[in-house]
Amino acid sequence: MNGILSKANITTQGENRQKTIIIKSVLIIILLIPIPIYFLVVNLIYLQAPVENQPWVSWFDDPHQRVYVSWETEEDTIGVIYYGTDYNNLSLEITEVSAKRIHHVILEKLTANTKYYYEINIGGEIFGEGEFKTAPLSIVPFKWVMISDTQRMLGSGHHWRTAKALKGKNYSFIANIGDLVESGNWKEEFHSFFHIASSYLKKIPIVPVIGNHDSYGTSLFQDYFINGMNNPHDLFYYSFNWSSVHFQICHFPYGTESEIELQVDWIRNDLENSLILPFRIVMFHVPIIGGGFYGYNENLDTHILPILKEYNVTAVIHGHEHHYERGLMGDTMYMILGGGGGTLDPGLRPGENTECFAVTPSYTEVYADSSTLNLKTFTLTGELIDDYTLYI
Amino acid sequence: MSAFFFFTPTAVVYFSVLFQTLYLILYTLDLMKNRRFQFLKWLMNNILILSYFLFGVLCLYTGIIMLSMSWSYIDWRYQLPSVILALITGTYYTIAIILRSKAFHVLYFLPSACIFVFLFIMIFPGIIRALWMGLIGIITLLLVQLFFLLYRYYVQKSNIHWLNYRLFKKNYTFRNKYWTLFNWILWALIVTESILKLSGLSLFIWW
C-alpha cells in the first residue's frame, strides 16, 4: 500500500516538476520575445517602403534661376516634367533623353523669387507633383527649417514624427545636416527616407549635407543628390546665396585631415566671395565641439574654425550627435541638430561653451531678414526649446 | 554651463530592459536553489547585487539630474515617462536593497556608491568616450567589483552575520507575490516605454 502511495507521490511530483518546467519556459519566452519581435517587425515594415519615390527638389549654386527635380522609379523609365508659375497651366516641358531609375532633371532660366509648380508624367500618367520657390536676388525676409540625423538606427526612429510636424508648413527649404539614412550603401534605407520625407518634400526643397552614415561603403547618396556633381574627388560640397544669407555646405562626414585638405581652399575662396552678404551659415555634419558621444574634433578646430572666424561666419550648423545643442566657439555660434530621427544620445556632457541643449526630438526654424537671424527650436509637439537671435 | 556628465533617461530605460529582464529570468529559473555550482552561484550573486546597486545609483542620478533641470520639462510628454521609470528602477535597485538588508549593509553599499559616483562624475566625465577609446571605464568598474568581492569575502570570513538578503531569493509568501507582480509590471512598463521610445513615442505619446 505504502509502495503504491509512494509511486503515486513520485508520479505527482514528476507531473508537478513537468508543469513547473513548462510554466518557467513560457515565462522565459515571454521575457525574451518582445524586443526581438519588435526589431523584426520594424525591419520588415521598414524594408517594405515603396521603391517609387515622389519628387524632391534641390539645387547647385544658383537657386534663384536653376534647380533640379528628382524622383525614383522601380523600372527604367523616361519621364516628362511639366512646370510653370501657374498651377493650372504648366506651360514648360522637359522630356528625359534616356530611361533611368533615379531621375534628375535640371530646370534652368527660372525667374528669381517666383513660385513654380511641376508635374511629372511617366507613360502618360501622373507620377508626382510639387512646388518650389526660387531664391530672391534682393534681400527679402525668408524662413527655412533644419533637421539632422533622420536615420532610423535602432527601431523605426522618429523621422516619421518630424515629417508629421513639418507637413504643410511653408519654408523656403529644409536643410538636412547629414545622416539622412543609417547606411548609405543600402537602397532600402533611401526608399524609406524618401517615403517618409515625401510628405514635406512635396512643398519644401531639400538642402542635403552628407553625413558619415550616408557615405558608408559604396555610397548611393550622390546618386540621389547631385548637388556636388561637378566637384573633384567625389566630394559633396556646394554653396548658394538666399536673400541675406550665404550658405556653405561642406563635405565633413568625419572631419578627417584628408577631407579638410581637399576642401580648405574652396572654403576660404567661397567665404571670401560671400562677404557682401550680412550672414554666412556654414553647414557640415561633424561638430567641432559638442556635448555628446564624439565631443571634440581637433582637425576641424585646428584647420577650419580659424577660417570660419576669419570670415566672420554667423553660425556653424552640425548634426552627428543625437541631441540639440547651441553654444559658442569664441564669437562663432554653433548648433547641433541631431534630434531629427535617430535614437537619441545615451549620455551628454555639456561643456562650458554650451548655452542650451535638449535630448529630445526636435527641428529648428530660422527667420532671416537684412539685419537679424532668429533661430527657434521646437519639439515635435510644438513646444519651444530655444529661441536665439543674432544681429549684424 | 558647467561640465558634468549624465546619462539620458532614454538610455537608462534601454539598459533597464536588460537588467529587469535578467532579473526576472534568474528569479523565474530560481538559480539560487541549485546546490551545485556553489562558487559560481556565490560569485554571480555578488556581482549581480553590486551591478544592480550601481545601476540603481545611475538611474537615480539620471532621474534627479533630469528633474532638476528646467529643460527636462520642455518635452515632458516624451521625457517624463522615462524619468519616472528611471526613478522607480533606481529606488528599487538601491534603496530597496539597503532597506531590506540589515543596517550593516550601508557600511559597504554606500562607500561603493560614493566611489562609483565619484569615479563616474569626477574622473570620467566622458565615460562613454573613455569606454570607446580605451575600455578604461570597464576596467574601473571591474576593479570596483573586485574590491567589493574581496571586501565581502573578508567580512564573511570574519563571521559577521550580515549576509541575510539575497537579491534573487524566491520566497512564496503573500508579500512576495505582490513583489513578483511589481517586478513584472515594472518590466512590462520598461519594455513598453523602450519600444515606444525606439519608435519616437513614449508612454505619454501614443501617436
Interface residues (C-beta under 8 A of the other chain):
Chain A: K24 L27 I28 L31 L32 P34 I35 Y38 V42 L154 G155 S156 G157 H158 H159 W160 R161 F293 G295 H323 G341 T343 L344 D345 P346 G347 L348 R349 P350 G351 E352 N353 T354 E355 C356 F357 A358 V359 T360 P361 T379 L380 T381 E383 L384 I385
Chain B: M1 S2 A3 F4 F5 F6 F7 T8 T10 A11 Y14 V17 T21 L24 I25 T28 L29 W71 I74 D75 R77 Y78 Q79 P125 G126 I127 I128 R129 W132 W187 V191 S194 I195 K197 L198 S199 G200 L201 I205
